[in-house]
Amino acid sequence: MHAPALLRQPSRTLVITAAAVPLALAVLADDVRVRRQLQAAAATRHRTRIRPRMATAR
């Protein structure tokens, strides 16, 4: 009686793993994309920052 339950367990684990791996990869890819966007925005902000003029003695 216990044999069918034992045979079903690995297939259930396989299904859960098969569903979880693509989700984890998507989360990782999204994290990398967001980090690159933030780095690009920071680099653009750094290059285009308006620097205040220094007071000149007259």
N, C-alpha and C positions, 0 to 999 in steps of 0.2 A: 504494500500500500504506500510505502514511503518512496518508492522508486520514481513514480511520476513527478512528485514534488522535487526530488533531487535533480531530475532531468530538466525541469523547468527553470530552476534557479539560475544556472549559467546563462540561459538565453535571456532572462529578464535583466541580468547584470549587463549583458552585451548590448541590449537595447538602450539601457540607461546610459551606458558609456558612449554608444554610438550617437546618442542625442546630445550628450554633454560636451564632447570634444569639439564639434563645430561651433557650439555656443561659446566655449572658452576661447577658441581661435578668433571668433568675431569680436569678442570683448577686447582681446589683446590687439587686434588690428585697429580697432576704434581708438584704443588708448594711444597707440603709436601715431595715428592720424592727428588726434587732438594735440599731442605733444609737438608734432611738427608744425601745426598751425600756430600754436602759441610761440614757438621759437621763431617762426617767420614773422609773426606780428611784432615780437620784441625786437628783432633785427631791423625791421622797417621803422619802428618807432625810434630806435637808436640813431638810424641814419638820417631821419627827417626831422629830428627834434630841433626846434628853433632855439638857438643859443642866445641868451641875452647879451646885448652889447655892453662892453666894459666902459665904465665912465672914463672919459678922457680929460686930462687936465688941460685947461685953456688958459 
